[in-house]
């Protein structure tokens, strides 16, 4: 039974973490990532509350009830996702409508149920053999680590909705081992229910929304939900939709490129003039999507076209899939090189290589909607990113980059980047355009100083008779100023008082470009309708993080104090309670920052989560097993040493290892993270063994601390950056060690 205890822990943890990953991916695409982060962060608190329930209600702690708990866990895994999509409230009204707020609370309660039951099971198994906690915790961590690649494989192979229903079926094997005949019969019934639900998953697990056009193709995987729209009765055009948020046009080609003038329709942003500045233009599309950028480059005679797209399935559709023939097989043109990789990681390897870099919505809403454990950002829009783009341009090269909302902040970054590159007059090297019909702004960057003629002719008017297609915001064309001109002439600090959105430049150490909201914009009226993004200045992410912290610290955490009030029972001493709390907070702070920071090294997509989290947990498992030999002082020293070295060397690591292929970068990241995982795996089992039978209570406090740590990590990173957040976590580990050294650890019961 003792060996099977480790296996049970592994299976439960595998189901918990794998399901959290799948739910994050699913809810981010359907509800938008900010709201997915809110509901899942609060729901995960159920893990600690389940463990606490075991301490408060001794009747729950009966090993013969384990089969019932496993059946209950399997049941809620199957029913909760369906219920969530049936009752999903209008998240934009959760602060203004009582019914919407009630729906949100019900949603969180339902999502917390599987975590609550899992918390009971894990705490019971830890408590059953607390003196072997190092081995038990190792099993818990190993299961969690293995659940990550298993769920990613399932999401890619059968689709995310089906994976949500099928992975929990692993629990059936445990029920068959533990249970009696009636438990096994119920398990088989739930197995059948899960299979039936999986066949209908695509319809059950989605929000019914009005589509912009008929959907003729749909695909789900670990990275994206992809739909293809058909426009026009005769299929005149198509479009790719990513995560119900971003759209990429797909051009139909019958014949060959270049097209004759009689057949050439206008491009939304026409760069033919720029391409023709070069005898043999090397064209780079950042975020090539449905290939419209590639189409235009080939149409205007570019000699070499690089199509860089981070979502593999989109490239598969264009190369040898659903869109290949429709697009005239343009990705098979000998001039086209298709690259499936993070754009920033790719561009670092090719200095002075591209005559024209074209970035049309490279960071779209889909980059936000991808979710992933936290409010993840990509690194396309940072000060260092613009320095990379500058270095990648040929001596006479250009870059076009546009966005609906980020351009003012991008101008701040671009100005600082060019100053960093030693450019004497940065403002002479870029122009900024307003495209009111497209509701976008656009930057033109040039290695050489821009002439008035080039600024005027760089982008052909799709409708020559209309002079309202675009206007130049910088350089100023008349005496009328604007926010862009204010940023260039006054600096972002001077322009900030007149802007509702954040204008400060972002950096690789603080890459939260999408967090445009400012605390000053908070008002009672601003809560009447909460949009799922911050493009108009409402600080949504910060507000949600404060809500998570408030609920966790003011409502959930006080419950972990209840065992102190129970008479005639052994209790954790105050130092040990604080120890487990601080270890939970610090552990999650490091984990969250690791995932986000090492995305810069590895490249965006699923690989950072897969690599960082799996390697960290595998290291934790080994550290737990070795905790009997490693003192807490040594572990904390190792953690703090790693943090200091990482803070000092990470930029140099990115600059050197960033020139390698992705496989090499993944290996380097794994080698660096694994030792950190080992020492981070020591503190909890070390304290858990001292807690003895109170390990369930310790696990509850630690779990509540972990939820707080996730929110604190983001709040600290938003304001101070990753390096400072690491140091804050290190201080918490050091404080925890001081509590660990106290002699008073457990107060025995007094009859």
PEHU-V714538 format. One line per field, one symbol per residue. ss: DSSP state (a for helix, b for strand, c for the rest). Layout:
# PEHU-V714538
ss->???
This chain:
# PEHU-V714538
ss->caaaaaaaaaaaaaaaaaaaaaaaaaaaaaacaaaaaaaaaaacaaaaaaaaaaaacaaaccaaaaaaaaaaaaaaaaaaaaaaaaacccaaaccccaaaaaaaaaaaaaaaaaaaaaaaaaaaaaaacaaaaaaaaaaaaaaaaaaaaaaaaaaaaacaaaaaaaaaaaaaaaaaaaccaaaaaaaaaaaaaaaaaaacaaaacccccccccbbbbbbbccccbbbbbbbcccccbbbbbbcccbbbbbcccccccccccccccccccbcaaaaccccccbbbbbcccccaaaaaaaaccccbbbbbbccaaaaaaaaacccccccccaaacccbbbbbccaaaaaccccccbbbbbbbccccaaaaacccccccccccccaaaaaaaaaabbbbbbbbbbbcccaaaaaaaaaaaaaacccccaaacbbbbbbccccbbbbbbbcccccaaaaaaccbccccccccccbbbbccccccccaaaaaaaaaaaaaaccccccccccbccbccccccccaaacccaaaccccccccccccaaaaaaaaaaaaaaaaaaaaccaaaacccccbbcaaaaaaaaaaaaaaaaaaaaaaaaaaaaaccccaaaaaaaaaaaaaaaaaaaccccccaaaaaaaaaaaaaaaaaaaaaaaaaaccccaaaaaaaaaaaaaaaaaaacaaaaaaaaaaaaaaaaaaaaaaaaaaaaaaaaaaaaaaacaaaaaaaaaaaaaaaaaaacccccbbcccc
